[in-house]
Amino acid sequence: MLPAATPRSERSPGSHTARTVVRLEPNGPQVRADFEDETSLTISRFLAGFIRCSDQIEFDPTSGVSTRELRIVQVRPPSQLYFAPIGYVTQPKPDKRDEYFTRALVCDSRLGIKHIHLPNAAVRDYFYFGNRRRSGCAEQTLYDLLQVDPDADFGALRLGLKVRLLELEGSSAPTQQKQPVERAFNLLAHPELRACYHALLLDADAPALFPYGGFGTILVAGELSRDRETFFARKMLSFLPERQDRRFRAPLRRVEFFEGNAVYRDSRRKVEIFLDPVVLPVSLGATWNQWRHLVSTKIGVEATFVKSGKYQFRGGEWRLHTWETALPSRIKITIPADAPRVVANAQQTHHRFGQFFDALEDIRLRLERQPIERAELARICDNLRIPPDFDIAQISWRANYDKYYYDQLLKRTRQMFLFRGEFIFELERTVVVEVPQQGHATYVFVRPANLDQWVGDYARTTKEEIRQNRANVAERLGFVGRIAHGRNPRAWLRELRVRAGEPVEYSLAVET
C-alpha cells in the first residue's frame, strides 16, 4: 500500500482575503475583476467564465502571483470552486464506505489548504468518461473516438489517431473536437492507463487512476472543510499538467521491448517514453532485450513531456520519485540512416556469442587472471576460429554504457588491453582505464616508460587501493585522477583532453 498521507507543503499560509466582485471587464487576453473596495484582480478568460458579479474570490494579495491559487464562492447557485497547483496525487484507496478516492497535494498553498479530496467518480468522469457528458455521446468509448477496435494493438491505435486527426483537419474542425481524440489516444497508448480504462468499462466503480500521478493546475467544484485544510471536490472542471517540450538523442539500446510496444527509460534524464511500431519503425525482433546492449546507435527524440511521480518503498520508508513521461500523441522519433545495419550487426554479434560461447568463456577466465593486449586477443580468437570481424571488446560491454566514451578513447589509442571487465588504453601521454558500464569514472595515469610492467603492477591492485593510495600504490602507478562521465559527455571529453595534454576546444563543454 502507498502511504496514507502525502507530505504537506512547508510554506505557511499567506495573508489571504475574500472580496466581492462587482464588475468583470475584458482586458485583452484576460479579464479584470473589479471588487467592491475599488481594488481589482486580473484573471484568465477561462476562470472568468465561472465567475459572476456578487461572487466572492478568496486569494492572497501579498503573493507574487495572486491568481495562482483562488477559491471562488458562487452565489447563484450556491457553490464553491477551487483553483490551485497540485503535486502528487495518491493511488485510489477505499474510504469507510468502500468507495474509492484519491488525494492531491496542494503545492505552496497560501490559503491554508493542504489537500484536495477527489472522489473516484470525479476522476473517472473527467479523464475516462468525459465524452459522456456531451449530448449524443453517452455510449461513446475512447475506442469509438479513435474509430478502432477495443482489441487494437498499439500500432493500430497510432494509425487510428493519425487518420482521425487528418479527417478533422480536412473538415476544418475546431480544436475542441481534436482534443478529446488526442486525449483518448494518450490514455489508451499508456499500458497502465489502458488497463484502468478496461476495468472501468466493466465496472464503473472500479478504482480510477489519476493519469501520470498528478502535477499540474486543477479546477474543482466542491466545499472547504471546517479546518480549512482539505477541499472536498465533487467534480473536476479542468486539469492542465506541467509539461515542457524537449529534444535530445537517446541510445537505442535503452529501449525495452514488450508485447506490441516498447519503453525507453533514462534514469539520468529521468524520462520515460512509450513507443509503438509506427513511431519507432525499426525491426527489433523478439529477442531484442537479450542483445540490445550491443547496439551503439542513437535515435532523435522530440516530444512533449509531463511531470509524473510515484511513491516507492525503499530504505524502510516511502519516498516520492518524480520523472517526466512523454505524451504519446506528441512524440516524434528520428531514426539514423545506418540504424538497420547497426541493429543487424548487433544481432549477428549476439548470435556469435552463443555460437562461440565456450571459447569466449575461456577468454573471460583468462582475462580475470591477467591483462591481454587486443592484438594478442585477436590471434587467440583466430586460433579458436572466431571470425575476424568479431569485436572482442563486446565481451566486457554492459547495456547502459555509452559508446561515445569508448570511441573517443579508441581513436586516441596506441595499444589497448582487456582485463577483467575493464579496458586499458595507452594514449600518447597518459594511460586510461575505462569500465564499459554506466556509473563508473574514467581513471587517468601518467604514461609509464615500460607499459607492460605498468599493466602487470596495475593488475595486482584495486581501484579502492588506488583511490586511498594504499602503500603509495597511486604514486607508483602515476595516478592523475578520475573523470566522471556525468550527464554531458562533451564536458567529460574536455577534461580528458586537458589530462591528456591535448589542445582544448572549450565549446565542447556546452551541452547539445
C-alpha positions in Angstrom: 0.0 0.0 0.0 1.0 3.6 -0.5 1.4 5.9 2.5 -1.8 7.1 4.0 -0.9 10.8 3.7 1.3 12.8 1.3 3.8 15.3 2.6 2.5 18.7 3.4 3.7 22.0 2.0 6.2 23.7 4.3 5.2 27.2 3.3 2.9 28.9 5.9 -0.4 30.4 4.7 -0.2 34.0 3.5 -2.5 36.9 4.4 -5.5 35.8 2.3 -8.6 37.8 1.9 -12.1 37.4 0.3 -13.5 40.1 -1.9 -16.8 40.5 -3.7 -16.8 41.0 -7.5 -18.9 44.0 -8.7 -17.7 44.1 -12.3 -15.9 42.0 -14.9 -14.1 43.9 -17.7 -12.3 42.3 -20.7 -8.6 43.3 -20.6 -7.0 41.9 -23.8 -6.5 38.2 -23.5 -7.5 38.4 -19.8 -10.3 39.7 -17.7 -10.2 42.3 -14.9 -12.3 41.5 -11.8 -13.2 44.8 -10.0 -14.1 44.5 -6.3 -16.4 46.5 -4.1 -13.4 48.1 -2.3 -12.3 49.5 -5.7 -9.3 47.1 -6.0 -9.1 44.6 -8.8 -7.6 41.3 -9.9 -6.6 40.2 -13.4 -7.6 36.6 -14.2 -7.7 34.4 -17.2 -10.7 34.3 -19.5 -11.2 30.6 -18.7 -11.6 31.3 -14.9 -13.7 34.4 -15.6 -16.2 32.1 -17.3 -17.0 30.6 -13.9 -17.4 34.0 -12.1 -20.4 36.3 -11.9 -21.0 39.6 -10.2 -21.6 39.3 -6.4 -19.4 36.1 -6.3 -16.5 36.2 -3.8 -12.9 35.4 -4.7 -10.6 34.4 -1.9 -6.8 34.9 -2.7 -3.6 36.1 -1.2 -2.9 39.7 -2.3 0.6 39.5 -0.9 1.6 36.6 -3.2 3.8 37.4 -6.2 1.2 35.5 -8.4 -2.1 36.1 -6.6 -4.0 34.2 -9.3 -2.0 31.0 -8.8 -4.5 29.9 -6.1 -8.1 31.0 -5.9 -11.2 29.9 -4.0 -14.4 31.2 -5.7 -17.7 31.3 -3.7 -20.5 31.4 -6.1 -23.9 33.0 -5.1 -26.2 31.6 -7.8 -26.4 28.7 -7.3 -24.5 28.5 -4.0 -21.3 26.6 -4.6 -17.5 26.7 -4.3 -14.7 26.4 -6.8 -11.1 25.9 -6.0 -8.2 26.6 -8.5 -4.7 25.6 -7.4 -1.4 24.0 -8.4 -1.1 20.4 -7.3 1.7 17.9 -6.9 1.5 14.2 -6.4 -2.0 12.5 -6.5 -2.2 9.3 -4.4 -3.3 6.0 -5.8 -7.0 5.2 -5.4 -7.9 3.8 -2.0 -11.3 2.9 -0.3 -12.8 5.0 2.4 -15.0 3.8 5.3 -17.9 3.2 2.9 -15.6 1.2 0.5 -15.8 4.0 -2.1 -12.6 4.8 -3.8 -11.0 8.3 -3.6 -7.6 10.0 -4.3 -5.9 12.9 -2.6 -4.0 15.6 -4.3 -1.3 17.6 -2.6 -1.7 21.4 -2.9 1.7 23.0 -3.7 2.7 26.0 -1.6 -0.8 26.9 -0.5 -1.3 30.5 0.5 -4.9 29.9 1.6 -4.0 27.2 4.2 -5.5 24.3 2.1 -3.3 21.3 2.1 -5.1 18.6 0.1 -7.9 18.2 -2.4 -10.1 15.1 -1.8 -11.1 13.7 -5.2 -13.9 11.0 -5.2 -13.4 8.2 -7.7 -16.3 9.4 -9.9 -14.8 12.8 -10.3 -11.5 11.4 -11.7 -13.3 8.8 -13.7 -15.8 11.2 -15.4 -13.2 13.8 -16.2 -10.5 11.7 -17.7 -12.1 8.4 -18.8 -15.8 9.2 -19.4 -15.6 12.9 -20.2 -17.2 12.5 -23.6 -20.3 11.0 -22.0 -21.2 14.5 -20.7 -21.7 15.6 -24.3 -25.1 15.4 -25.9 -25.4 12.3 -28.1 -22.1 10.7 -26.8 -23.4 8.9 -23.8 -22.3 5.5 -25.1 -19.2 6.6 -27.0 -16.0 5.0 -25.8 -12.4 6.1 -26.2 -12.1 3.5 -28.9 -15.1 5.0 -30.7 -13.3 8.4 -30.7 -10.3 6.8 -32.5 -12.6 4.6 -34.6 -10.6 1.4 -33.7 -11.5 -1.9 -32.2 -11.1 -2.4 -28.4 -8.5 -5.1 -29.1 -6.4 -2.9 -31.3 -2.7 -3.1 -30.7 -0.6 0.0 -30.1 0.4 0.4 -33.7 -3.3 0.4 -34.7 -4.1 3.0 -32.1 -1.4 5.3 -33.6 -2.8 4.8 -37.1 -6.3 5.5 -35.8 -5.1 8.8 -34.2 -3.4 9.9 -37.5 -6.5 9.1 -39.6 -8.9 10.8 -37.2 -6.7 14.0 -37.0 -6.5 14.1 -40.8 -10.2 13.8 -41.1 -10.8 16.6 -38.6 -8.3 18.8 -40.2 -9.8 18.2 -43.6 -13.2 19.2 -42.3 -11.7 22.3 -40.6 -13.0 21.0 -37.2 -12.3 23.3 -34.2 -9.7 22.4 -31.6 -12.4 21.4 -29.2 -13.1 18.3 -31.4 -9.5 17.4 -31.7 -8.6 17.5 -28.0 -10.9 14.5 -27.0 -9.3 12.4 -29.8 -5.8 13.2 -28.7 -6.7 12.6 -25.0 -8.2 9.2 -25.9 -5.0 8.2 -27.6 -2.8 9.4 -24.7 -4.8 7.2 -22.3 -5.0 4.1 -24.4 -1.3 4.3 -25.5 -0.2 4.1 -21.9 -0.5 0.4 -20.8 -1.3 1.1 -17.2 -4.0 3.7 -18.0 -5.5 1.4 -20.7 -5.8 -1.4 -18.2 -7.5 1.0 -15.8 -10.0 2.1 -18.6 -10.9 -1.5 -19.4 -11.6 -2.2 -15.7 -13.9 0.9 -15.6 -15.8 -0.3 -18.7 -16.6 -3.5 -16.9 -17.3 -1.8 -13.5 -17.8 2.0 -13.3 -16.9 1.9 -9.6 -13.5 0.3 -10.2 -10.6 2.5 -9.0 -9.7 5.3 -11.5 -6.1 6.2 -11.7 -5.2 9.9 -11.9 -3.1 9.9 -15.2 0.7 10.3 -14.7 0.3 10.9 -10.9 -0.9 14.5 -10.9 1.5 17.5 -11.1 -0.3 20.5 -12.7 -3.1 23.0 -12.2 -6.6 21.9 -11.3 -10.0 23.5 -11.0 -12.6 21.6 -9.0 -16.1 22.2 -7.6 -16.9 21.2 -4.0 -16.7 22.6 -0.5 -13.9 23.5 2.0 -13.6 21.6 5.3 -14.2 23.4 8.6 -10.5 23.3 9.5 -9.7 24.8 6.0 -7.1 22.1 5.3 -9.0 19.9 2.8 -11.1 20.9 -0.1 -13.7 18.1 -0.8 -14.3 18.1 -4.6 -17.4 16.8 -6.1 -16.4 17.4 -9.7 -13.3 18.1 -11.8 -13.7 21.0 -14.1 -10.2 21.3 -15.6 -6.7 20.0 -15.2 -3.6 21.2 -17.0 -0.5 19.1 -16.4 3.0 20.5 -16.0 4.7 20.0 -19.3 7.6 21.0 -21.4 9.0 20.3 -24.9 12.3 18.5 -25.1 14.7 17.4 -27.8 17.6 15.0 -27.3 19.4 11.9 -28.7 18.6 8.7 -26.9 20.6 5.4 -27.0 18.5 2.8 -28.8 19.9 0.1 -26.5 17.8 1.6 -23.7 14.6 0.8 -25.4 13.0 -2.3 -23.8 10.7 -4.3 -26.0 7.4 -5.7 -24.8 4.4 -7.4 -26.4 3.3 -4.9 -29.1 5.1 -1.9 -27.7 8.4 -0.7 -26.3 9.5 1.7 -23.5 12.5 4.0 -23.3 13.6 4.9 -19.7 16.6 7.0 -18.8 17.4 7.3 -15.1 19.8 10.2 -15.6 17.4 12.3 -17.6 14.5 10.9 -15.5 12.3 10.5 -18.6 10.0 7.7 -19.8 8.7 7.2 -23.4 6.1 4.7 -24.5 6.8 3.7 -28.1 4.8 1.7 -30.7 5.9 0.1 -34.1 4.6 3.2 -36.0 6.6 5.8 -34.1 9.6 3.6 -33.9 9.8 1.8 -37.3 12.8 -0.4 -36.6 12.5 -4.1 -36.7 13.8 -5.1 -33.2 13.0 -8.7 -33.2 11.5 -11.0 -30.4 14.9 -11.5 -28.8 15.8 -7.8 -28.7 16.1 -7.5 -24.9 18.8 -10.1 -24.9 21.2 -8.2 -27.2 20.1 -4.6 -27.2 23.2 -3.6 -25.1 25.3 -4.4 -28.3 23.5 -1.6 -30.3 25.5 1.6 -30.5 23.3 3.9 -32.5 21.1 6.7 -31.0 17.7 8.0 -32.1 16.5 11.5 -32.1 13.6 12.3 -29.7 11.3 15.3 -29.9 8.4 15.2 -27.5 6.2 17.0 -25.0 6.8 15.7 -21.5 4.5 15.9 -18.5 5.7 15.6 -14.9 5.0 12.2 -13.3 5.6 10.6 -9.9 5.1 7.6 -7.8 5.9 6.5 -4.2 8.3 3.7 -3.7 9.2 1.9 -0.5 13.0 2.0 -0.1 15.3 2.1 2.9 12.4 1.4 5.2 10.4 4.5 4.2 8.1 5.7 1.4 9.8 8.1 -1.0 8.3 10.1 -3.8 10.2 9.7 -7.1 9.5 12.1 -9.9 10.3 11.9 -13.6 8.8 13.1 -16.9 6.7 11.0 -19.2 6.3 11.8 -22.9 2.7 12.3 -24.1 2.3 9.5 -26.7 0.5 11.8 -29.2 3.4 14.4 -29.1 6.3 12.0 -29.8 8.5 12.3 -32.9 11.4 9.8 -33.4 14.2 10.3 -35.9 16.0 7.1 -37.0 19.6 7.4 -38.3 20.1 6.0 -41.8 22.6 3.4 -40.5 20.3 2.1 -37.8 19.1 -1.1 -39.6 22.7 -2.0 -40.3 23.8 -1.4 -36.7 20.9 -3.4 -35.4 21.6 -6.3 -37.8 25.3 -6.3 -36.7 24.4 -6.3 -33.1 22.1 -9.3 -33.6 24.8 -11.1 -35.5 27.2 -10.4 -32.7 24.7 -11.8 -30.2 24.4 -14.9 -32.4 28.2 -15.4 -32.4 28.3 -15.1 -28.6 26.1 -18.1 -28.5 27.9 -19.9 -31.3 31.3 -19.5 -29.7 30.2 -19.5 -26.1 32.7 -22.0 -24.8 35.7 -20.3 -26.5 34.6 -16.8 -25.3 34.1 -18.2 -21.8 37.7 -19.4 -21.8 38.9 -16.0 -22.8 36.9 -14.4 -20.0 38.5 -16.7 -17.5 42.0 -15.7 -18.8 41.1 -12.0 -18.6 40.2 -12.5 -14.9 43.8 -13.6 -14.2 45.8 -11.3 -16.5 45.5 -8.4 -18.9 45.8 -9.3 -22.6 46.6 -6.9 -25.4 44.0 -6.5 -28.1 46.2 -7.7 -30.9 47.1 -10.9 -28.9 43.4 -11.4 -28.3 42.8 -11.2 -32.0 45.3 -14.0 -32.5 43.7 -16.1 -29.8 40.3 -15.6 -31.4 41.7 -16.6 -34.8 43.1 -19.8 -33.3 39.7 -20.5 -31.8 38.2 -20.0 -35.3 36.2 -16.9 -34.2 35.5 -14.7 -37.3 37.9 -11.8 -37.6 35.1 -9.2 -37.8 34.0 -10.1 -34.2 34.7 -7.1 -31.9 36.3 -8.7 -28.8 35.6 -5.6 -26.8 32.0 -6.7 -26.6 33.0 -9.3 -24.1 33.0 -6.7 -21.3 30.2 -4.4 -22.6 27.3 -3.5 -20.4 23.8 -2.5 -21.6 23.8 1.0 -20.1 27.3 2.1 -21.4 27.5 5.0 -23.8 29.7 4.1 -26.7 30.8 7.7 -27.1 33.4 7.3 -24.3 34.8 4.2 -25.9 35.0 5.7 -29.4 36.8 8.8 -28.1 39.4 6.8 -26.2 39.8 4.2 -29.0 40.7 6.8 -31.7 43.5 8.2 -29.4 44.8 4.7 -28.5 48.3 3.2 -29.4 47.6 0.0 -27.6 44.6 -1.5 -25.8 44.4 -4.2 -23.1 41.4 -6.0 -21.8 41.5 -7.0 -18.1 38.5 -8.4 -16.1 35.6 -6.1 -17.1 37.9 -3.1 -18.0 39.7 -1.5 -20.9 43.2 -0.2 -20.6 44.1 2.4 -23.2 47.6 3.7 -23.9 47.4 7.2 -25.2 50.2 9.5 -26.3 50.9 10.9 -22.8 48.7 9.0 -20.5 47.2 5.6 -19.7 43.4 5.5 -19.2 41.4 2.7 -17.5 37.7 2.6 -18.5 34.9 0.3 -17.3 32.2 0.0 -20.0 29.3 0.5 -17.7 27.3 3.5 -16.6 28.2 5.0 -13.2 32.0 4.3 -13.5 34.5 7.1 -13.8 37.5 7.2 -16.2 40.9 6.7 -14.4 43.8 8.6 -15.8 47.5 7.7 -15.1 50.9 9.2 -16.3 52.2 7.2 -19.3 55.0 4.9 -17.9 58.3 4.1 -19.6 57.5 0.4 -19.6 53.9 -0.2 -20.3 54.0 -4.0 -19.9 55.4 -3.6 -16.4 52.9 -1.0 -15.5 50.0 -3.2 -16.7 51.3 -6.0 -14.5 51.5 -3.7 -11.5 48.0 -2.4 -12.1 46.6 -5.9 -12.3 47.9 -6.6 -8.8 45.9 -3.8 -7.2 42.4 -2.5 -6.9 40.7 0.9 -7.6 39.9 1.3 -4.0 43.6 0.9 -3.1 44.5 3.4 -5.8 41.9 6.0 -4.5 43.3 5.6 -0.9 46.9 5.4 -2.1 47.4 2.3 0.0 51.2 1.6 0.3 51.7 4.5 -2.1 50.3 2.5 -5.0 48.7 5.5 -6.6 52.1 7.3 -6.6 53.9 4.2 -8.1 51.3 3.9 -10.9 51.3 7.7 -11.6 47.6 8.2 -10.8 46.4 11.6 -12.0 42.7 11.4 -11.1 39.2 10.4 -12.1 36.9 11.9 -14.7 33.2 11.4 -14.0 31.1 10.6 -17.0 28.3 12.9 -15.8 25.3 13.9 -17.9 27.3 15.8 -20.5 29.8 13.5 -22.4 31.3 16.6 -24.1 32.3 18.0 -20.7 34.0 14.6 -20.0 35.9 14.9 -23.3 37.1 18.4 -22.5 38.6 17.2 -19.2 40.1 14.2 -20.8 41.8 16.4 -23.4 43.2 18.5 -20.5 44.5 15.5 -18.7 46.0 14.0 -21.9 47.8 17.3 -22.7 45.7 18.0 -25.9 44.6 21.4 -27.1 41.2 22.0 -25.7 38.2 23.5 -27.5 36.1 24.9 -24.7 32.9 24.9 -26.8 32.9 21.1 -26.2 31.7 21.8 -22.7 28.4 23.2 -23.9 25.7 20.5 -23.8 23.8 19.9 -27.0 
